[in-house]
Amino acid sequence: MIIDEELLFDSGAELILYPANDFIFKEGEMPKYYFQIRKGTVKINNYHEDGREIIQSVPFDGHCIAESSLFIDKAYPVNAEAMTGCEIVRLEKARFLELISSSPDLLSKLYSYTAERMYYRHVMLNNISAPDPGTKVKRVMDCMKSYNQYTGKYSYQFPFTRQHLASLTGLCVETVIRVVKKMEKEKTVRIQNGKIFY
Protein backbone atom coordinates (compact mmCIF):
# COMPACT_ATOMS: atom_id res chain seq x y z
CA MET A 1 0.00 0.00 0.00
CA ILE A 2 1.22 3.46 -0.86
CA ILE A 3 -0.75 5.06 2.00
CA ASP A 4 -1.91 3.00 4.98
CA GLU A 5 -5.63 2.30 4.55
CA GLU A 6 -6.40 3.20 8.17
CA LEU A 7 -5.04 6.71 7.56
CA LEU A 8 -7.21 7.00 4.48
CA PHE A 9 -10.35 5.76 6.26
CA ASP A 10 -9.62 8.03 9.25
CA SER A 11 -9.54 10.92 6.76
CA GLY A 12 -12.97 10.00 5.38
CA ALA A 13 -12.19 7.50 2.59
CA GLU A 14 -14.74 4.96 1.43
CA LEU A 15 -14.39 1.51 -0.13
CA ILE A 16 -15.89 1.29 -3.62
CA LEU A 17 -16.42 -1.98 -5.54
CA TYR A 18 -16.02 -1.93 -9.32
CA PRO A 19 -16.95 -4.96 -11.44
CA ALA A 20 -14.66 -5.90 -14.35
CA ASN A 21 -14.92 -3.49 -17.31
CA ASP A 22 -16.38 -0.63 -15.22
CA PHE A 23 -14.75 2.78 -15.55
CA ILE A 24 -13.29 4.28 -12.38
CA PHE A 25 -12.86 7.55 -14.25
CA LYS A 26 -12.87 8.59 -17.91
CA GLU A 27 -10.60 10.69 -20.06
CA GLY A 28 -11.75 14.31 -19.93
CA GLU A 29 -13.21 14.15 -16.39
CA MET A 30 -11.75 16.36 -13.69
CA PRO A 31 -9.90 14.58 -10.84
CA LYS A 32 -12.03 14.57 -7.68
CA TYR A 33 -10.61 11.64 -5.69
CA TYR A 34 -7.46 9.82 -4.66
CA PHE A 35 -7.83 6.14 -5.67
CA GLN A 36 -5.84 3.29 -4.11
CA ILE A 37 -6.38 -0.31 -5.19
CA ARG A 38 -7.03 -2.65 -2.28
CA LYS A 39 -7.63 -5.65 -4.54
CA GLY A 40 -7.80 -6.13 -8.30
CA THR A 41 -6.19 -4.94 -11.51
CA VAL A 42 -6.90 -1.71 -13.38
CA LYS A 43 -5.85 -0.66 -16.85
CA ILE A 44 -4.95 2.93 -17.57
CA ASN A 45 -5.85 3.35 -21.23
CA ASN A 46 -7.06 5.44 -24.14
CA TYR A 47 -9.38 4.52 -26.99
CA HIS A 48 -8.70 5.91 -30.45
CA GLU A 49 -11.48 7.01 -32.79
CA ASP A 50 -11.23 3.67 -34.63
CA GLY A 51 -11.93 1.81 -31.36
CA ARG A 52 -8.33 0.64 -30.92
CA GLU A 53 -7.25 0.51 -27.28
CA ILE A 54 -3.83 1.62 -26.06
CA ILE A 55 -2.95 0.47 -22.52
CA GLN A 56 -0.62 2.91 -20.77
CA SER A 57 -0.10 0.95 -17.54
CA VAL A 58 -1.64 -1.79 -15.40
CA PRO A 59 -1.66 -0.98 -11.67
CA PHE A 60 -2.80 -3.67 -9.21
CA ASP A 61 -3.14 -4.44 -5.46
CA GLY A 62 -1.59 -1.66 -3.36
CA HIS A 63 -1.03 0.81 -6.20
CA CYS A 64 -2.67 4.20 -6.50
CA ILE A 65 -4.18 5.51 -9.73
CA ALA A 66 -3.36 8.81 -11.48
CA GLU A 67 -2.52 10.48 -8.16
CA SER A 68 -0.34 13.10 -9.88
CA SER A 69 -3.50 14.51 -11.55
CA LEU A 70 -4.67 15.71 -8.13
CA PHE A 71 -1.88 18.30 -8.05
CA ILE A 72 -2.83 20.11 -11.27
CA ASP A 73 -6.06 21.64 -12.49
CA LYS A 74 -6.41 19.59 -15.67
CA ALA A 75 -8.74 16.84 -16.85
CA TYR A 76 -7.60 13.22 -16.91
CA PRO A 77 -5.74 12.44 -20.17
CA VAL A 78 -6.57 8.72 -19.73
CA ASN A 79 -9.27 6.31 -18.57
CA ALA A 80 -9.01 4.00 -15.56
CA GLU A 81 -10.95 0.79 -16.22
CA ALA A 82 -11.27 -2.27 -13.98
CA MET A 83 -9.72 -5.32 -15.67
CA THR A 84 -10.93 -7.56 -12.85
CA GLY A 85 -13.39 -6.97 -10.06
CA CYS A 86 -11.75 -4.27 -7.92
CA GLU A 87 -11.94 -2.99 -4.37
CA ILE A 88 -10.76 0.61 -4.39
CA VAL A 89 -10.27 2.98 -1.48
CA ARG A 90 -11.44 6.45 -2.57
CA LEU A 91 -10.71 9.71 -0.75
CA GLU A 92 -12.02 13.13 -1.77
CA LYS A 93 -9.32 15.36 -3.32
CA ALA A 94 -9.46 18.13 -0.68
CA ARG A 95 -9.13 15.62 2.17
CA PHE A 96 -6.31 13.84 0.36
CA LEU A 97 -4.39 17.11 -0.08
CA GLU A 98 -4.93 17.90 3.63
CA LEU A 99 -3.60 14.47 4.61
CA ILE A 100 -0.53 14.82 2.39
CA SER A 101 0.26 18.35 3.57
CA SER A 102 0.08 17.25 7.20
CA SER A 103 2.67 14.49 6.70
CA PRO A 104 5.92 15.11 4.81
CA ASP A 105 6.68 11.36 5.08
CA LEU A 106 3.54 10.51 3.11
CA LEU A 107 4.39 13.06 0.44
CA SER A 108 7.92 11.64 0.15
CA LYS A 109 6.56 8.08 -0.12
CA LEU A 110 4.06 9.14 -2.77
CA TYR A 111 6.76 11.02 -4.69
CA SER A 112 9.05 7.95 -4.67
CA TYR A 113 6.21 5.75 -5.92
CA THR A 114 5.37 8.20 -8.71
CA ALA A 115 9.05 8.55 -9.69
CA GLU A 116 9.44 4.77 -9.95
CA ARG A 117 6.30 4.51 -12.07
CA MET A 118 7.53 7.31 -14.34
CA TYR A 119 10.84 5.46 -14.74
CA TYR A 120 9.03 2.31 -15.92
CA ARG A 121 6.73 4.38 -18.14
CA HIS A 122 9.78 5.86 -19.90
CA VAL A 123 11.26 2.38 -20.28
CA MET A 124 7.97 1.12 -21.76
CA LEU A 125 7.76 4.08 -24.17
CA ASN A 126 11.26 3.32 -25.38
CA ASN A 127 10.36 -0.36 -25.73
CA ILE A 128 7.24 0.17 -27.81
CA SER A 129 9.05 2.61 -30.11
CA ALA A 130 11.18 -0.28 -31.46
CA PRO A 131 10.38 -0.84 -35.16
CA ASP A 132 10.44 -4.67 -35.00
CA PRO A 133 7.29 -6.32 -33.54
CA GLY A 134 9.31 -9.15 -31.95
CA THR A 135 11.57 -6.64 -30.20
CA LYS A 136 8.54 -4.67 -28.95
CA VAL A 137 6.89 -7.75 -27.43
CA LYS A 138 10.11 -9.06 -25.88
CA ARG A 139 11.03 -5.68 -24.38
CA VAL A 140 7.56 -5.19 -22.88
CA MET A 141 7.75 -8.68 -21.36
CA ASP A 142 11.29 -7.93 -20.06
CA CYS A 143 10.06 -4.71 -18.47
CA MET A 144 7.07 -6.33 -16.75
CA LYS A 145 9.13 -9.33 -15.59
CA SER A 146 11.76 -6.97 -14.13
CA TYR A 147 9.14 -4.72 -12.50
CA ASN A 148 7.57 -7.75 -10.80
CA GLN A 149 11.05 -8.93 -9.73
CA TYR A 150 11.19 -12.28 -11.52
CA THR A 151 14.57 -13.47 -12.80
CA GLY A 152 14.47 -17.15 -13.76
CA LYS A 153 13.62 -18.48 -17.21
CA TYR A 154 9.86 -19.17 -17.49
CA SER A 155 9.38 -17.91 -13.91
CA TYR A 156 7.04 -15.06 -14.85
CA GLN A 157 3.51 -15.93 -15.94
CA PHE A 158 2.50 -13.06 -18.17
CA PRO A 159 -0.87 -12.10 -16.65
CA PHE A 160 -2.58 -10.73 -19.75
CA THR A 161 -4.24 -11.97 -22.91
CA ARG A 162 -2.73 -11.62 -26.40
CA GLN A 163 -5.22 -8.77 -26.94
CA HIS A 164 -3.90 -6.96 -23.85
CA LEU A 165 -0.33 -7.50 -25.06
CA ALA A 166 -1.36 -5.99 -28.41
CA SER A 167 -2.84 -2.98 -26.60
CA LEU A 168 0.35 -2.58 -24.54
CA THR A 169 2.60 -2.66 -27.63
CA GLY A 170 0.43 -0.89 -30.20
CA LEU A 171 0.44 -4.00 -32.42
CA CYS A 172 -2.53 -5.89 -33.84
CA VAL A 173 -3.46 -9.11 -32.04
CA GLU A 174 -2.61 -11.28 -35.07
CA THR A 175 0.97 -9.93 -35.05
CA VAL A 176 1.28 -10.60 -31.31
CA ILE A 177 0.07 -14.19 -31.81
CA ARG A 178 2.68 -14.76 -34.55
CA VAL A 179 5.45 -13.22 -32.40
CA VAL A 180 4.54 -15.32 -29.35
CA LYS A 181 4.46 -18.53 -31.45
CA LYS A 182 7.89 -17.67 -32.84
CA MET A 183 9.17 -16.99 -29.29
CA GLU A 184 7.84 -20.40 -28.25
CA LYS A 185 9.68 -22.12 -31.12
CA GLU A 186 12.87 -20.30 -30.11
CA LYS A 187 12.26 -21.43 -26.49
CA THR A 188 12.14 -17.81 -25.27
CA VAL A 189 8.68 -18.44 -23.79
CA ARG A 190 6.76 -21.53 -22.74
CA ILE A 191 3.03 -21.81 -23.37
CA GLN A 192 0.96 -23.84 -20.90
CA ASN A 193 -2.84 -23.97 -21.08
CA GLY A 194 -2.78 -20.83 -23.21
CA LYS A 195 -0.71 -18.90 -20.63
CA ILE A 196 2.64 -17.36 -21.50
CA PHE A 197 5.56 -18.12 -19.17
CA TYR A 198 8.61 -15.92 -19.71
C-alpha positions in Angstrom: 0.0 0.0 0.0 1.2 3.5 -0.9 -0.8 5.1 2.0 -1.9 3.0 5.0 -5.6 2.3 4.6 -6.4 3.2 8.2 -5.0 6.7 7.6 -7.2 7.0 4.5 -10.3 5.8 6.3 -9.6 8.0 9.3 -9.5 10.9 6.8 -13.0 10.0 5.4 -12.2 7.5 2.6 -14.7 5.0 1.4 -14.4 1.5 -0.1 -15.9 1.3 -3.6 -16.4 -2.0 -5.5 -16.0 -1.9 -9.3 -16.9 -5.0 -11.4 -14.7 -5.9 -14.4 -14.9 -3.5 -17.3 -16.4 -0.6 -15.2 -14.8 2.8 -15.5 -13.3 4.3 -12.4 -12.9 7.5 -14.3 -12.9 8.6 -17.9 -10.6 10.7 -20.1 -11.8 14.3 -19.9 -13.2 14.1 -16.4 -11.8 16.4 -13.7 -9.9 14.6 -10.8 -12.0 14.6 -7.7 -10.6 11.6 -5.7 -7.5 9.8 -4.7 -7.8 6.1 -5.7 -5.8 3.3 -4.1 -6.4 -0.3 -5.2 -7.0 -2.7 -2.3 -7.6 -5.6 -4.5 -7.8 -6.1 -8.3 -6.2 -4.9 -11.5 -6.9 -1.7 -13.4 -5.8 -0.7 -16.9 -4.9 2.9 -17.6 -5.9 3.3 -21.2 -7.1 5.4 -24.1 -9.4 4.5 -27.0 -8.7 5.9 -30.5 -11.5 7.0 -32.8 -11.2 3.7 -34.6 -11.9 1.8 -31.4 -8.3 0.6 -30.9 -7.2 0.5 -27.3 -3.8 1.6 -26.1 -3.0 0.5 -22.5 -0.6 2.9 -20.8 -0.1 1.0 -17.5 -1.6 -1.8 -15.4 -1.7 -1.0 -11.7 -2.8 -3.7 -9.2 -3.1 -4.4 -5.5 -1.6 -1.7 -3.4 -1.0 0.8 -6.2 -2.7 4.2 -6.5 -4.2 5.5 -9.7 -3.4 8.8 -11.5 -2.5 10.5 -8.2 -0.3 13.1 -9.9 -3.5 14.5 -11.6 -4.7 15.7 -8.1 -1.9 18.3 -8.1 -2.8 20.1 -11.3 -6.1 21.6 -12.5 -6.4 19.6 -15.7 -8.7 16.8 -16.9 -7.6 13.2 -16.9 -5.7 12.4 -20.2 -6.6 8.7 -19.7 -9.3 6.3 -18.6 -9.0 4.0 -15.6 -10.9 0.8 -16.2 -11.3 -2.3 -14.0 -9.7 -5.3 -15.7 -10.9 -7.6 -12.8 -13.4 -7.0 -10.1 -11.7 -4.3 -7.9 -11.9 -3.0 -4.4 -10.8 0.6 -4.4 -10.3 3.0 -1.5 -11.4 6.4 -2.6 -10.7 9.7 -0.8 -12.0 13.1 -1.8 -9.3 15.4 -3.3 -9.5 18.1 -0.7 -9.1 15.6 2.2 -6.3 13.8 0.4 -4.4 17.1 -0.1 -4.9 17.9 3.6 -3.6 14.5 4.6 -0.5 14.8 2.4 0.3 18.3 3.6 0.1 17.2 7.2 2.7 14.5 6.7 5.9 15.1 4.8 6.7 11.4 5.1 3.5 10.5 3.1 4.4 13.1 0.4 7.9 11.6 0.2 6.6 8.1 -0.1 4.1 9.1 -2.8 6.8 11.0 -4.7 9.0 8.0 -4.7 6.2 5.8 -5.9 5.4 8.2 -8.7 9.1 8.5 -9.7 9.4 4.8 -10.0 6.3 4.5 -12.1 7.5 7.3 -14.3 10.8 5.5 -14.7 9.0 2.3 -15.9 6.7 4.4 -18.1 9.8 5.9 -19.9 11.3 2.4 -20.3 8.0 1.1 -21.8 7.8 4.1 -24.2 11.3 3.3 -25.4 10.4 -0.4 -25.7 7.2 0.2 -27.8 9.0 2.6 -30.1 11.2 -0.3 -31.5 10.4 -0.8 -35.2 10.4 -4.7 -35.0 7.3 -6.3 -33.5 9.3 -9.2 -32.0 11.6 -6.6 -30.2 8.5 -4.7 -28.9 6.9 -7.7 -27.4 10.1 -9.1 -25.9 11.0 -5.7 -24.4 7.6 -5.2 -22.9 7.7 -8.7 -21.4 11.3 -7.9 -20.1 10.1 -4.7 -18.5 7.1 -6.3 -16.8 9.1 -9.3 -15.6 11.8 -7.0 -14.1 9.1 -4.7 -12.5 7.6 -7.7 -10.8 11.1 -8.9 -9.7 11.2 -12.3 -11.5 14.6 -13.5 -12.8 14.5 -17.2 -13.8 13.6 -18.5 -17.2 9.9 -19.2 -17.5 9.4 -17.9 -13.9 7.0 -15.1 -14.9 3.5 -15.9 -15.9 2.5 -13.1 -18.2 -0.9 -12.1 -16.7 -2.6 -10.7 -19.8 -4.2 -12.0 -22.9 -2.7 -11.6 -26.4 -5.2 -8.8 -26.9 -3.9 -7.0 -23.8 -0.3 -7.5 -25.1 -1.4 -6.0 -28.4 -2.8 -3.0 -26.6 0.3 -2.6 -24.5 2.6 -2.7 -27.6 0.4 -0.9 -30.2 0.4 -4.0 -32.4 -2.5 -5.9 -33.8 -3.5 -9.1 -32.0 -2.6 -11.3 -35.1 1.0 -9.9 -35.0 1.3 -10.6 -31.3 0.1 -14.2 -31.8 2.7 -14.8 -34.6 5.4 -13.2 -32.4 4.5 -15.3 -29.4 4.5 -18.5 -31.5 7.9 -17.7 -32.8 9.2 -17.0 -29.3 7.8 -20.4 -28.2 9.7 -22.1 -31.1 12.9 -20.3 -30.1 12.3 -21.4 -26.5 12.1 -17.8 -25.3 8.7 -18.4 -23.8 6.8 -21.5 -22.7 3.0 -21.8 -23.4 1.0 -23.8 -20.9 -2.8 -24.0 -21.1 -2.8 -20.8 -23.2 -0.7 -18.9 -20.6 2.6 -17.4 -21.5 5.6 -18.1 -19.2 8.6 -15.9 -19.7 
